[in-house]
Amino acid sequence: MSIYVGNLSYEINQTDLNEVFAEYGTVKRVHIPTDRETGRVRGFAFVEMEAEADEDKAIEALDGAEWMERSLKVNKARPRENRNSFSGGRNRF
């Protein structure tokens, strides 16, 4: 499973997030999406931890917490929606 972390500062980096989440368990991976055109951080990230119990602890502790002058939104990541921008979401078969 993965954790969604929203309302992040645009100054954030992987080391910062790793340090915060490491307080709750072993961090396997941190992914910070960037804008394709500008390369700028998009203000959210995904964190994967070794154990689901550690993820639950991190979510409980960090959701709504103030960090880097922002109130974090932290919850279980939902599966990515399949968006097909070329057909407007409709199949053309």
N, C-alpha and C positions, 0 to 999 in steps of 0.2 A: 504494500500500500504506500501511498505518498501523502504528504501534507502540502496543502496550498497555503501560502503566506502572502497576504495582500496588504495594500496600502504602505508599501515600502518606500523608503527614500530612494531617489534616483542616484544617490551616491553609494549605494550598497554594493558589496562584492561578496564573492563566495566565502572568503575567509571570515568576514563578519558574521554571516549566517551560520557557518559551521561552528564558530565559537559559541554563539547563543544556544543552538540546539544541542551541542555536545554536553551541556549541563544536564540534559535529560536522558542521555544514552549515546550509543555509538551512531554517528552519522555515516551513512553509506554513500550518499550522493546529494549534491546541491545543484539545482539547475535554475539559472536566472535568464529568462527569455529577454531578447533584445529586439528592437525594431529593425526590420529588414533593411529599410532605407537609410536610417540615421545611425544605427548601431547603438542607440541609446537604450538603457535599461527601461523596461516597460512598467516597473512599479510592483511586480509580483514575482514569486519564485515558487519552486517546488523542492521539498526536502524529503529524502527517503532515509529512514532510520533502520537499524538492525532488527529491532523488535517492535511489534505493534503496541505493546504495553508502554514502551518509551515514547512512541508517537502520541499515544493518548495523554501521557503526562505532559508532554510539551504543548499539546493543543490546549489542555486545561489551564496550564500556567501562562501561556503567551497570548491567547486570544483576548484582545482588548487591552493588552499591555502597552504602555507608552515606551517607544524605542526610537531614537533618532528624531525626536519631536513629532512622532506620528503614532496613532493608535492602530496597532496591528490587527489584522483579520486573519485568524489562523483556524483552519479546519481540515477535515479529510478531503483530499482531492477527489473530484468526480471524474469519471472517464470522459475523455475528449469527445465532443460531439462531432459526428461526421458531417462536415459542411461542404457542399459542392457548389461553389460560387458560379460555375459556368452554366448550370442548368436551373438555377434558382431553387435548388433543393428537390427538384422533381426528376424522376427517371424519364429518359426519352427513348425508351426501347419499345 
